[in-house]
Amino acid sequence: MKDLIRAFIVSEFVPDTDPAELADDYDLHDGGVIDSLSLLSVVTWLQQRFGIDMDRIELKPEYFRSVESIAAFVDRHASALAPAGN
């Protein structure tokens, strides 16, 4: 799952970067990869890709700090019926 999340982040926000260069624990906010506006894209993608009902979850900045923290968030909240696409 981390590879899928990393691939999305790289393709959307740092397309000239090799996904292998983005470490699991790299701080996406402090590193300037994700800002408040791009965070909306991440949340929307997670909702669509993993079937997460964001309306029922209190979203906290620390959930989206790194590929690792996003993967942990998805592990906690993803639906078993998540779509296979995207």
ZADO-1210 file (C-alpha; in nm, 4 decimals, padded with zeros to 6 digits):
<atoms>
<atom x="00.0000" y="00.0000" z="00.0000" code="MET" pos="1"/>
<atom x="00.2868" y="00.2394" z="00.0710" code="LYS" pos="2"/>
<atom x="00.4042" y="00.2030" z="-00.2891" code="ASP" pos="3"/>
<atom x="00.0568" y="00.2938" z="-00.4171" code="LEU" pos="4"/>
<atom x="00.0366" y="00.5988" z="-00.1896" code="ILE" pos="5"/>
<atom x="00.3913" y="00.7045" z="-00.2809" code="ARG" pos="6"/>
<atom x="00.3162" y="00.6690" z="-00.6530" code="ALA" pos="7"/>
<atom x="00.0067" y="00.8889" z="-00.6191" code="PHE" pos="8"/>
<atom x="00.1910" y="01.1588" z="-00.4239" code="ILE" pos="9"/>
<atom x="00.4822" y="01.1662" z="-00.6662" code="VAL" pos="10"/>
<atom x="00.2639" y="01.1705" z="-00.9773" code="SER" pos="11"/>
<atom x="00.0406" y="01.4471" z="-00.8430" code="GLU" pos="12"/>
<atom x="00.2802" y="01.6738" z="-00.6548" code="PHE" pos="13"/>
<atom x="00.6427" y="01.6025" z="-00.7524" code="VAL" pos="14"/>
<atom x="00.6255" y="01.4409" z="-01.0982" code="PRO" pos="15"/>
<atom x="00.9950" y="01.4927" z="-01.1726" code="ASP" pos="16"/>
<atom x="01.0932" y="01.2790" z="-00.8736" code="THR" pos="17"/>
<atom x="01.1667" y="00.9078" z="-00.8768" code="ASP" pos="18"/>
<atom x="00.9191" y="00.7441" z="-00.6344" code="PRO" pos="19"/>
<atom x="01.2085" y="00.5485" z="-00.4817" code="ALA" pos="20"/>
<atom x="01.3549" y="00.8802" z="-00.3626" code="GLU" pos="21"/>
<atom x="01.0532" y="00.9528" z="-00.1404" code="LEU" pos="22"/>
<atom x="01.1241" y="00.7830" z="00.1927" code="ALA" pos="23"/>
<atom x="00.8352" y="00.6406" z="00.3941" code="ASP" pos="24"/>
<atom x="00.9066" y="00.8797" z="00.6808" code="ASP" pos="25"/>
<atom x="00.9797" y="01.1943" z="00.4762" code="TYR" pos="26"/>
<atom x="00.7754" y="01.4852" z="00.6178" code="ASP" pos="27"/>
<atom x="00.5532" y="01.5801" z="00.3230" code="LEU" pos="28"/>
<atom x="00.4358" y="01.9042" z="00.4815" code="HIS" pos="29"/>
<atom x="00.7704" y="02.0372" z="00.6054" code="ASP" pos="30"/>
<atom x="00.9313" y="01.9263" z="00.2788" code="GLY" pos="31"/>
<atom x="00.6831" y="02.1321" z="00.0778" code="GLY" pos="32"/>
<atom x="00.5327" y="01.8357" z="-00.1067" code="VAL" pos="33"/>
<atom x="00.1824" y="01.8743" z="00.0392" code="ILE" pos="34"/>
<atom x="00.0212" y="02.1997" z="00.1459" code="ASP" pos="35"/>
<atom x="-00.3329" y="02.2629" z="00.2685" code="SER" pos="36"/>
<atom x="-00.4716" y="02.2796" z="-00.0845" code="LEU" pos="37"/>
<atom x="-00.3025" y="01.9637" z="-00.2104" code="SER" pos="38"/>
<atom x="-00.4094" y="01.7866" z="00.1073" code="LEU" pos="39"/>
<atom x="-00.7659" y="01.8079" z="-00.0243" code="LEU" pos="40"/>
<atom x="-00.6574" y="01.6087" z="-00.3303" code="SER" pos="41"/>
<atom x="-00.4966" y="01.3451" z="-00.1085" code="VAL" pos="42"/>
<atom x="-00.8083" y="01.3155" z="00.1072" code="VAL" pos="43"/>
<atom x="-01.0343" y="01.2882" z="-00.1988" code="THR" pos="44"/>
<atom x="-00.8107" y="01.0221" z="-00.3547" code="TRP" pos="45"/>
<atom x="-00.8011" y="00.8207" z="-00.0315" code="LEU" pos="46"/>
<atom x="-01.1775" y="00.8405" z="-00.0051" code="GLN" pos="47"/>
<atom x="-01.2284" y="00.7200" z="-00.3624" code="GLN" pos="48"/>
<atom x="-00.9486" y="00.4638" z="-00.3769" code="ARG" pos="49"/>
<atom x="-00.9937" y="00.3025" z="-00.0349" code="PHE" pos="50"/>
<atom x="-01.3615" y="00.3695" z="00.0375" code="GLY" pos="51"/>
<atom x="-01.2904" y="00.5796" z="00.3459" code="ILE" pos="52"/>
<atom x="-01.5866" y="00.7820" z="00.4726" code="ASP" pos="53"/>
<atom x="-01.4037" y="01.1029" z="00.5623" code="MET" pos="54"/>
<atom x="-01.7216" y="01.2589" z="00.7027" code="ASP" pos="55"/>
<atom x="-01.7069" y="01.0177" z="00.9959" code="ARG" pos="56"/>
<atom x="-01.3409" y="01.0717" z="01.0822" code="ILE" pos="57"/>
<atom x="-01.1777" y="01.3577" z="01.2672" code="GLU" pos="58"/>
<atom x="-00.8933" y="01.4464" z="01.0314" code="LEU" pos="59"/>
<atom x="-00.5673" y="01.5499" z="01.1940" code="LYS" pos="60"/>
<atom x="-00.2552" y="01.6870" z="01.0221" code="PRO" pos="61"/>
<atom x="-00.0371" y="01.4105" z="01.1638" code="GLU" pos="62"/>
<atom x="-00.2338" y="01.1535" z="00.9599" code="TYR" pos="63"/>
<atom x="-00.0879" y="01.3023" z="00.6418" code="PHE" pos="64"/>
<atom x="00.2713" y="01.3862" z="00.7389" code="ARG" pos="65"/>
<atom x="00.4377" y="01.1011" z="00.5529" code="SER" pos="66"/>
<atom x="00.3717" y="00.8038" z="00.3291" code="VAL" pos="67"/>
<atom x="00.4011" y="00.5911" z="00.6426" code="GLU" pos="68"/>
<atom x="00.1425" y="00.7910" z="00.8386" code="SER" pos="69"/>
<atom x="-00.0994" y="00.7946" z="00.5427" code="ILE" pos="70"/>
<atom x="-00.0654" y="00.4164" z="00.5091" code="ALA" pos="71"/>
<atom x="-00.1374" y="00.3750" z="00.8820" code="ALA" pos="72"/>
<atom x="-00.4426" y="00.5995" z="00.8437" code="PHE" pos="73"/>
<atom x="-00.5683" y="00.3879" z="00.5527" code="VAL" pos="74"/>
<atom x="-00.5066" y="00.0661" z="00.7497" code="ASP" pos="75"/>
<atom x="-00.7254" y="00.2001" z="01.0306" code="ARG" pos="76"/>
<atom x="-01.0085" y="00.3372" z="00.8172" code="HIS" pos="77"/>
<atom x="-01.0239" y="00.1626" z="00.4791" code="ALA" pos="78"/>
<atom x="-01.3353" y="-00.0204" z="00.3760" code="SER" pos="79"/>
<atom x="-01.3124" y="-00.3871" z="00.2871" code="ALA" pos="80"/>
<atom x="-01.5137" y="-00.2926" z="-00.0223" code="LEU" pos="81"/>
<atom x="-01.2614" y="-00.0444" z="-00.1616" code="ALA" pos="82"/>
<atom x="-01.2601" y="-00.0078" z="-00.5404" code="PRO" pos="83"/>
<atom x="-00.9715" y="-00.1674" z="-00.7271" code="ALA" pos="84"/>
<atom x="-00.9083" y="00.1199" z="-00.9717" code="GLY" pos="85"/>
<atom x="-00.7153" y="00.4497" z="-00.9637" code="ASN" pos="86"/>
</atoms>
